Amino acid sequence: MASQYHISSLVVQYRPDTQQSVLAALSAIEGAEVHAQTPLHKLVVTLESTNGPAIQAKVDDIRGIPGVLSTVLVYQQVEPLTEEEWI
């Protein structure tokens, strides 16, 4: 059972010609959500999990998406869950 909830946000920059495939790959990552896109081929992405190492694994997965040029972690928060909130 999980006792913590992890939330992270990152900026993901990608090659312009890979926008659709990058968005498709991100949508396949559980707990990942794209919140914004810029004209400079950057995405604001959040990751959520009840496991810290799972967040790092998801960041690594994003870095491995063909067309992704960089990922920059902007924010990370860990919240304790009460026993009733355990997932």
ZAGUMI-234481 format. One line per field, with one value per atom (N, C-alpha, C): residue number from 1; residue in three letters; atom name; x negated, y negated, z. Coordinates in Angstrom, 2 decimals, m for minus. Atoms other than C-alpha are relative to their C-alpha. Layout:
! ZAGUMI-234481
seq c(NUM	...) $
type c(Ala	...) $
atom c(CA	...) $
xx c(X	...) $
yy c(Y	...) $
zz c(Z	...) $
! end
This chain:
! ZAGUMI-234481
seq c(1	1	1	2	2	2	3	3	3	4	4	4	5	5	5	6	6	6	7	7	7	8	8	8	9	9	9	10	10	10	11	11	11	12	12	12	13	13	13	14	14	14	15	15	15	16	16	16	17	17	17	18	18	18	19	19	19	20	20	20	21	21	21	22	22	22	23	23	23	24	24	24	25	25	25	26	26	26	27	27	27	28	28	28	29	29	29	30	30	30	31	31	31	32	32	32	33	33	33	34	34	34	35	35	35	36	36	36	37	37	37	38	38	38	39	39	39	40	40	40	41	41	41	42	42	42	43	43	43	44	44	44	45	45	45	46	46	46	47	47	47	48	48	48	49	49	49	50	50	50	51	51	51	52	52	52	53	53	53	54	54	54	55	55	55	56	56	56	57	57	57	58	58	58	59	59	59	60	60	60	61	61	61	62	62	62	63	63	63	64	64	64	65	65	65	66	66	66	67	67	67	68	68	68	69	69	69	70	70	70	71	71	71	72	72	72	73	73	73	74	74	74	75	75	75	76	76	76	77	77	77	78	78	78	79	79	79	80	80	80	81	81	81	82	82	82	83	83	83	84	84	84	85	85	85	86	86	86	87	87	87) $
type c(Met	Met	Met	Ala	Ala	Ala	Ser	Ser	Ser	Gln	Gln	Gln	Tyr	Tyr	Tyr	His	His	His	Ile	Ile	Ile	Ser	Ser	Ser	Ser	Ser	Ser	Leu	Leu	Leu	Val	Val	Val	Val	Val	Val	Gln	Gln	Gln	Tyr	Tyr	Tyr	Arg	Arg	Arg	Pro	Pro	Pro	Asp	Asp	Asp	Thr	Thr	Thr	Gln	Gln	Gln	Gln	Gln	Gln	Ser	Ser	Ser	Val	Val	Val	Leu	Leu	Leu	Ala	Ala	Ala	Ala	Ala	Ala	Leu	Leu	Leu	Ser	Ser	Ser	Ala	Ala	Ala	Ile	Ile	Ile	Glu	Glu	Glu	Gly	Gly	Gly	Ala	Ala	Ala	Glu	Glu	Glu	Val	Val	Val	His	His	His	Ala	Ala	Ala	Gln	Gln	Gln	Thr	Thr	Thr	Pro	Pro	Pro	Leu	Leu	Leu	His	His	His	Lys	Lys	Lys	Leu	Leu	Leu	Val	Val	Val	Val	Val	Val	Thr	Thr	Thr	Leu	Leu	Leu	Glu	Glu	Glu	Ser	Ser	Ser	Thr	Thr	Thr	Asn	Asn	Asn	Gly	Gly	Gly	Pro	Pro	Pro	Ala	Ala	Ala	Ile	Ile	Ile	Gln	Gln	Gln	Ala	Ala	Ala	Lys	Lys	Lys	Val	Val	Val	Asp	Asp	Asp	Asp	Asp	Asp	Ile	Ile	Ile	Arg	Arg	Arg	Gly	Gly	Gly	Ile	Ile	Ile	Pro	Pro	Pro	Gly	Gly	Gly	Val	Val	Val	Leu	Leu	Leu	Ser	Ser	Ser	Thr	Thr	Thr	Val	Val	Val	Leu	Leu	Leu	Val	Val	Val	Tyr	Tyr	Tyr	Gln	Gln	Gln	Gln	Gln	Gln	Val	Val	Val	Glu	Glu	Glu	Pro	Pro	Pro	Leu	Leu	Leu	Thr	Thr	Thr	Glu	Glu	Glu	Glu	Glu	Glu	Glu	Glu	Glu	Trp	Trp	Trp	Ile	Ile	Ile) $
atom c(N	CA	C	N	CA	C	N	CA	C	N	CA	C	N	CA	C	N	CA	C	N	CA	C	N	CA	C	N	CA	C	N	CA	C	N	CA	C	N	CA	C	N	CA	C	N	CA	C	N	CA	C	N	CA	C	N	CA	C	N	CA	C	N	CA	C	N	CA	C	N	CA	C	N	CA	C	N	CA	C	N	CA	C	N	CA	C	N	CA	C	N	CA	C	N	CA	C	N	CA	C	N	CA	C	N	CA	C	N	CA	C	N	CA	C	N	CA	C	N	CA	C	N	CA	C	N	CA	C	N	CA	C	N	CA	C	N	CA	C	N	CA	C	N	CA	C	N	CA	C	N	CA	C	N	CA	C	N	CA	C	N	CA	C	N	CA	C	N	CA	C	N	CA	C	N	CA	C	N	CA	C	N	CA	C	N	CA	C	N	CA	C	N	CA	C	N	CA	C	N	CA	C	N	CA	C	N	CA	C	N	CA	C	N	CA	C	N	CA	C	N	CA	C	N	CA	C	N	CA	C	N	CA	C	N	CA	C	N	CA	C	N	CA	C	N	CA	C	N	CA	C	N	CA	C	N	CA	C	N	CA	C	N	CA	C	N	CA	C	N	CA	C	N	CA	C	N	CA	C	N	CA	C	N	CA	C	N	CA	C	N	CA	C	N	CA	C	N	CA	C	N	CA	C) $
xx c(m0.83	0.00	m0.87	0.75	m1.19	0.31	m0.21	m1.69	m0.37	0.37	m2.85	0.55	m0.45	m1.65	m1.02	1.05	m4.29	0.57	m0.41	m3.60	m1.24	1.15	m6.24	0.46	m0.27	m6.20	m1.32	1.19	m8.64	0.32	m0.08	m9.28	m0.70	0.52	m9.81	m0.13	0.21	m11.36	m0.17	0.02	m10.95	m0.28	0.20	m11.87	1.35	m1.30	m9.12	0.67	m0.59	m8.62	0.51	m0.41	m7.86	1.14	m1.02	m5.07	1.08	m1.10	m2.30	m0.46	0.47	m4.39	m0.40	0.36	m5.72	1.27	m1.26	m2.19	0.66	m0.57	m1.00	m0.74	0.79	m3.86	0.26	m0.28	m3.19	1.37	m1.34	0.49	0.03	0.07	m0.54	m0.67	0.68	m2.47	1.02	m0.97	m0.23	m0.43	0.29	m0.04	m0.61	0.55	m1.41	1.13	m1.01	0.61	m0.69	0.53	m0.27	0.96	m0.84	0.99	m0.13	0.19	m0.46	m1.03	0.97	m2.34	m0.41	0.45	m4.45	m0.35	0.41	m5.27	m1.47	1.42	m8.91	m0.21	0.07	m8.12	m0.36	0.15	m7.98	1.36	m1.21	m5.41	m0.17	m0.03	m4.48	0.73	m0.52	m3.92	m0.02	0.03	m2.91	m0.01	0.05	m3.58	0.52	m0.52	m1.72	m0.18	0.19	m2.43	0.01	0.12	m2.36	m1.37	1.30	m5.96	m1.07	1.06	m9.06	m0.82	0.76	m11.12	0.81	m0.83	m8.16	m0.02	0.10	m8.35	m1.29	1.28	m12.03	0.05	m0.12	m11.23	0.82	m0.81	m8.57	m0.79	0.87	m11.04	m0.97	0.91	m13.49	0.72	m0.79	m10.73	0.20	m0.21	m10.02	m1.29	1.29	m13.72	m0.29	0.25	m13.73	0.95	m0.94	m10.86	m0.74	0.65	m12.18	0.53	m0.36	m12.21	m0.11	0.15	m12.51	m1.46	1.34	m15.49	m0.47	0.38	m15.41	1.22	m1.02	m13.44	m0.63	0.49	m13.81	1.04	m0.88	m12.29	0.15	m0.26	m10.65	0.47	m0.64	m8.77	0.24	m0.34	m8.37	0.52	m0.59	m6.17	0.39	m0.41	m5.56	0.96	m1.02	m2.41	0.26	m0.38	m1.71	1.49	m1.39	1.52	0.47	m0.57	3.78	0.39	m0.34	4.76	1.22	m1.19	8.15	m0.30	0.34	6.44	m0.91	0.92	4.07	0.65	m0.49	4.43	m0.45) $
yy c(1.19	0.00	m1.25	1.24	m3.49	m0.91	0.95	m6.05	m1.42	1.31	m8.93	m0.19	0.34	m10.73	m0.96	0.79	m12.15	m0.72	0.81	m14.98	m0.74	0.67	m16.28	m0.69	0.64	m18.69	m0.19	0.18	m18.99	m0.71	0.58	m20.84	0.97	m0.94	m18.56	m0.74	0.61	m19.94	1.12	m1.05	m17.98	m0.60	0.44	m18.17	m0.31	0.41	m19.96	1.08	m1.02	m17.06	1.23	m1.17	m14.64	m0.31	0.42	m16.51	1.07	m0.96	m13.98	1.30	m1.25	m10.93	m0.18	0.28	m12.54	m0.09	0.11	m13.46	1.37	m1.34	m9.92	0.84	m0.77	m8.39	m0.47	0.52	m10.68	0.45	m0.42	m9.75	1.46	m1.42	m6.10	0.23	m0.13	m6.80	m0.26	0.13	m6.18	m1.09	1.08	m9.25	m1.23	1.17	m11.63	m0.79	0.86	m14.60	m1.23	1.21	m17.37	m1.13	1.14	m20.73	m1.19	1.16	m23.19	0.34	m0.09	m23.47	m1.42	1.31	m26.37	0.03	0.05	m27.56	0.40	m0.37	m26.72	1.50	m1.46	m22.98	0.52	m0.44	m22.61	0.35	m0.45	m20.84	m0.13	m0.07	m21.24	1.29	m1.34	m17.74	0.22	m0.42	m16.52	1.52	m1.43	m13.07	0.20	m0.31	m11.54	1.49	m1.39	m8.35	0.10	m0.25	m6.80	0.59	m0.64	m5.72	m0.91	0.88	m7.94	0.59	m0.59	m5.52	0.11	m0.05	m5.23	m1.33	1.32	m8.99	m0.06	0.03	m8.65	0.90	m0.90	m5.70	m0.65	0.69	m7.79	m1.11	1.03	m10.65	0.65	m0.73	m8.15	0.46	m0.40	m6.83	m1.18	1.19	m10.37	m0.38	0.31	m10.98	0.94	m0.99	m7.85	m0.07	0.11	m8.92	m0.59	0.56	m9.43	m1.42	1.38	m13.15	m0.91	0.82	m14.32	m0.45	0.58	m16.67	m0.19	0.21	m17.45	0.09	0.05	m17.06	m0.72	0.76	m19.47	0.09	m0.07	m18.75	m1.40	1.35	m21.96	0.02	m0.02	m20.91	1.44	m1.31	m17.91	m0.19	0.07	m17.48	1.40	m1.28	m14.52	m0.31	0.19	m14.44	1.33	m1.23	m11.90	0.28	m0.40	m9.96	0.53	m0.59	m9.17	1.43	m1.40	m5.57	0.15	m0.07	m6.27	m0.30	0.39	m7.73	1.01	m0.97	m4.80	0.61	m0.54	m3.58	1.44) $
zz c(0.00	0.00	0.00	0.12	m0.83	1.18	m1.08	1.91	m0.42	0.53	m0.30	m1.39	1.34	m3.39	m0.58	0.64	m5.76	m1.21	1.14	m8.19	m0.51	0.62	m10.60	m1.27	1.29	m13.48	m0.72	0.80	m16.33	m1.29	1.33	m19.52	m0.93	0.98	m22.49	m1.32	1.32	m25.66	m1.02	1.03	m28.89	m1.37	1.39	m32.57	m0.62	0.58	m34.52	m0.83	0.87	m36.92	0.75	m0.78	m34.07	0.98	m0.96	m32.28	0.23	m0.15	m32.95	0.65	m0.59	m32.09	1.46	m1.39	m28.91	0.85	m0.74	m27.79	0.17	m0.09	m28.56	1.03	m0.97	m26.57	1.43	m1.33	m23.62	0.50	m0.41	m23.61	0.44	m0.37	m23.21	1.35	m1.29	m19.99	1.11	m1.08	m16.97	0.96	m0.95	m14.74	m0.63	0.70	m17.40	m0.63	0.62	m18.57	m0.57	0.65	m21.03	0.31	m0.39	m19.78	m0.94	0.89	m22.30	m1.06	1.10	m25.60	m0.36	0.43	m26.77	m1.48	1.40	m30.29	m0.19	0.07	m29.46	0.22	m0.06	m29.38	1.39	m1.39	m25.63	0.56	m0.66	m23.49	1.51	m1.45	m19.84	0.35	m0.29	m18.47	1.51	m1.39	m15.03	0.06	m0.29	m13.62	1.41	m1.31	m10.71	0.27	m0.38	m8.79	1.52	m1.43	m5.35	0.33	m0.14	m5.80	m0.61	0.48	m6.10	m1.14	1.10	m8.21	m1.30	1.20	m10.60	m0.73	0.63	m11.23	m0.81	0.71	m12.16	m1.23	1.15	m14.43	m1.12	1.01	m16.20	m0.67	0.59	m16.68	m0.98	0.88	m18.15	m1.27	1.18	m20.44	m0.94	0.82	m21.64	m0.72	0.64	m22.30	m1.17	1.05	m24.45	m1.19	1.12	m26.70	m1.20	1.19	m30.24	m0.30	0.28	m31.01	1.21	m1.20	m27.39	0.08	m0.07	m27.13	1.43	m1.39	m23.42	0.91	m1.05	m20.22	1.19	m1.14	m17.33	1.11	m1.16	m13.93	0.58	m0.48	m12.74	1.45	m1.32	m9.61	0.41	m0.54	m7.36	1.40	m1.33	m4.33	0.43	m0.57	m2.05	1.14	m1.02	0.05	0.70	m0.69	2.76	m0.21	0.13	2.33	1.34	m1.18	5.21	m0.32	0.22	5.67	m0.92	0.83	4.02	m1.46	1.35	0.93	m0.72	0.62	0.32	m1.20	1.27	m3.20	m0.15) $
! end
